[in-house]
Amino acid sequence: MRHLMSPLDFSVEELDKLLDLANDIEKNPKKYENACAHKKLATCFYEPSTRTRLSFEAAMLNLGGSVLGFSSADSSSAAKGESVSDTIRVISCYADICAIRHPKEGAALVASQKSLIPVINAGDGGHQHPTQTLTDLLTIRSLKGRLSNMTIGLCGDLKFGRTVHSLINALIRYENVKFILISPEELRIPDYIREDVLRANNIEFEEVERLEDAMSKLDVLYMTRVQKERFFNEEDYVRLKDFYVLTKAKMELARTDMLVLHPLPRVNEISVEVDDDPRAAYFKQAQYGVYVREALILTLLGLA
């Protein structure tokens, strides 16, 4: 039995195989429509989610399986004080595979250690969000044709953004990937990412404050929102939430084939006027998330 806690749980070869499967699912959906018949996915979401939870549910339904679960801690026995360990032991009696999201870092790992079924980390605090990373990798590879030899701009909340931390960890395994880290001083990437991941692996990167200074150099711009739920006080959030807004004017500084990605939800960091730009790929990215989660479910259930 295998779990997914981090994108690094898969080797590069395994990742390529997973992404190939996702592409095949995209092209041949009928081939997989009964692949998970009589299988059940449990979605245990202890904090709010739209895309991640619904895309997991859509993925399982597309595969002919069924879904059960809860969408907030308040609607589960966690409200009565039940531990994650006990919850997953019970869920293991009801389902064949589980996707769990929790505000505490490491909660998914605890669940996986007690589970009798495969567990997928659907986000644990500001730590990891591996299925978003798989979605990002599939989107970039499908639309750019490669995952190597490119410059990636990561913009916004790089301190608390688990999607950013996961993506950096995944992309450093590909050749000649460079990063431009665009954030205010207060939201720069954590020291452990800078030192233990980037510098330790001799990855080329630079840190800048102005988005305009980076635009012309990028193959991919990955925007993130400033996350209100990760801040300890309202004042800091209000001060930083409008620090970066991607506009049509800023897009004119970019290459004609640059991709704009965003894990969503967006608040106001990408102007709606950018949505019609052919380089805006964030809604396609949401669709790729369904394909990659289908591929992941099949892989962890041993059906691929």
Residue pairs with C-beta under 8 A, 6 or more apart in sequence:
1 116
1 117
1 118
2 9
2 118
2 300
3 9
3 112
3 115
3 118
3 119
3 120
3 121
3 300
4 10
4 118
4 119
4 120
4 121
4 130
4 131
4 296
4 300
5 108
5 109
5 112
5 119
5 121
5 128
5 130
6 121
6 128
6 130
6 166
6 169
7 15
7 128
7 130
7 133
7 134
7 137
7 166
7 169
7 170
8 169
8 170
9 130
10 18
12 173
12 174
15 134
15 137
15 170
18 134
18 292
18 295
18 296
18 299
19 134
19 137
19 138
19 141
19 292
19 295
21 295
21 298
21 299
21 304
22 138
22 288
22 291
22 292
22 294
22 295
23 138
23 142
23 291
24 31
25 31
25 32
25 291
25 294
25 295
26 142
26 288
26 291
29 62
32 62
32 63
32 294
32 298
33 62
33 63
33 64
34 63
34 64
35 63
35 64
35 298
35 303
36 60
36 63
36 64
36 65
36 297
36 298
36 301
36 303
37 64
37 65
38 65
39 60
39 63
39 65
39 66
39 96
39 97
39 301
40 65
40 66
40 67
40 68
40 94
40 95
40 96
40 97
41 56
41 57
41 60
41 65
41 66
41 67
41 68
41 69
41 95
41 96
41 97
41 98
41 99
41 297
42 67
42 68
42 69
42 91
42 94
42 95
42 97
42 98
42 99
43 53
43 56
43 57
43 67
43 68
43 69
43 70
43 71
43 98
43 99
43 122
44 69
44 70
44 76
44 87
44 88
44 91
44 98
44 99
44 100
44 101
44 111
45 52
45 53
45 69
45 70
45 71
45 72
45 100
45 101
45 122
46 72
46 73
46 76
46 78
46 100
46 101
46 102
46 103
46 107
47 72
47 73
47 101
47 102
47 103
47 123
47 229
48 71
48 72
49 71
49 101
49 122
49 123
50 265
51 264
51 265
51 286
51 289
52 99
52 101
52 122
52 123
52 129
52 131
52 132
52 289
53 71
53 99
53 101
53 122
55 286
55 289
55 290
55 293
56 67
56 99
56 120
56 122
56 131
56 293
57 67
58 290
59 290
59 291
59 293
59 294
59 297
60 66
60 67
60 297
61 67
62 290
62 294
63 294
63 297
63 298
65 96
65 297
68 94
68 95
70 76
73 79
76 82
76 87
77 87
78 84
78 87
84 100
84 102
84 107
84 110
84 111
85 110
85 111
85 113
85 114
87 111
88 98
88 100
88 111
88 114
88 115
88 119
89 114
89 115
89 116
91 98
91 115
91 117
92 98
92 115
92 116
92 117
93 116
95 117
96 117
96 301
97 117
97 118
97 119
97 120
97 297
97 300
97 301
98 111
98 115
98 117
98 118
98 119
98 120
99 119
99 120
99 122
99 131
100 107
100 108
100 111
100 119
100 120
100 121
100 122
101 108
101 122
101 123
101 124
102 108
102 123
102 124
102 125
103 124
103 125
104 124
104 125
105 124
105 125
105 126
105 127
106 124
106 127
107 124
107 125
108 119
108 120
108 121
108 122
108 124
108 128
109 121
109 124
111 119
112 119
112 121
118 300
118 301
120 130
120 131
120 296
120 300
121 128
121 129
121 130
121 131
122 129
122 131
123 129
123 132
123 162
124 162
125 162
126 159
126 160
126 161
126 162
126 165
126 230
127 162
127 165
128 162
128 165
128 166
129 162
129 163
129 166
129 263
130 166
131 289
131 292
131 293
131 296
132 162
132 163
132 166
132 263
132 289
133 163
133 166
133 167
133 169
133 170
134 292
134 293
134 296
135 263
135 285
135 288
135 289
135 292
135 293
136 163
136 167
136 170
136 222
136 261
136 263
136 285
137 147
137 170
137 171
138 288
138 291
138 292
139 259
139 261
139 281
139 284
139 285
139 288
140 147
140 150
140 220
140 259
140 261
141 147
142 288
143 259
143 281
143 284
144 150
144 219
144 220
144 257
144 259
147 171
147 174
147 177
148 174
148 175
148 176
148 177
149 175
149 176
149 177
150 176
150 177
150 178
150 219
150 220
151 177
151 178
151 179
151 180
151 217
151 218
151 219
151 220
152 167
152 171
152 177
152 178
152 179
152 180
152 218
152 219
152 220
152 222
153 179
153 180
153 182
153 214
153 215
153 217
153 218
153 220
153 221
153 222
154 164
154 167
154 168
154 179
154 180
154 181
154 182
154 183
154 189
154 222
154 224
155 182
155 183
155 211
155 214
155 221
155 222
155 223
155 224
155 244
155 246
156 182
156 183
156 187
156 223
156 224
156 225
156 226
156 243
156 244
156 269
157 164
157 183
157 187
157 224
157 225
157 226
157 227
157 230
158 164
158 181
158 182
158 183
158 187
158 188
158 189
158 224
159 183
159 186
159 187
159 188
159 189
159 190
160 187
160 227
160 230
161 224
161 227
163 222
163 224
163 263
164 189
164 222
164 224
165 189
165 190
165 193
167 222
168 179
168 189
168 193
168 197
168 198
169 197
171 177
171 179
172 197
172 198
172 201
172 203
177 203
178 203
178 204
178 205
179 198
179 203
179 204
179 205
179 206
180 205
180 206
180 207
180 208
180 214
180 217
180 218
181 188
181 189
181 205
181 206
181 207
181 208
182 207
182 208
182 209
182 210
182 211
182 214
182 244
183 189
183 207
183 209
184 209
184 240
184 243
185 209
186 236
186 240
187 226
187 240
187 243
188 194
188 207
189 207
197 203
198 205
208 214
211 244
211 246
211 250
212 250
212 253
214 221
215 221
215 250
215 251
215 253
215 254
215 258
216 253
216 254
216 255
218 254
218 255
218 258
219 255
219 257
219 258
219 259
220 258
220 259
220 260
220 261
221 246
221 254
221 258
221 259
221 260
221 261
222 261
222 262
223 244
223 246
223 260
223 261
223 262
223 266
223 269
223 270
223 282
224 262
224 263
224 269
225 262
225 265
225 266
225 267
225 269
226 237
226 240
226 241
226 243
226 267
226 269
228 237
228 241
231 237
241 267
241 268
242 268
244 269
245 268
245 269
245 270
245 271
246 260
246 269
246 270
246 271
246 274
247 271
247 273
247 274
248 271
248 273
248 274
248 277
251 260
251 274
251 277
251 279
254 279
256 279
257 279
258 279
259 279
259 281
260 270
260 274
260 277
260 279
260 280
260 281
260 282
261 281
261 282
261 285
262 269
262 270
262 282
262 285
263 285
264 282
264 285
264 286
266 282
270 280
270 282
274 280
275 283
295 304
298 304
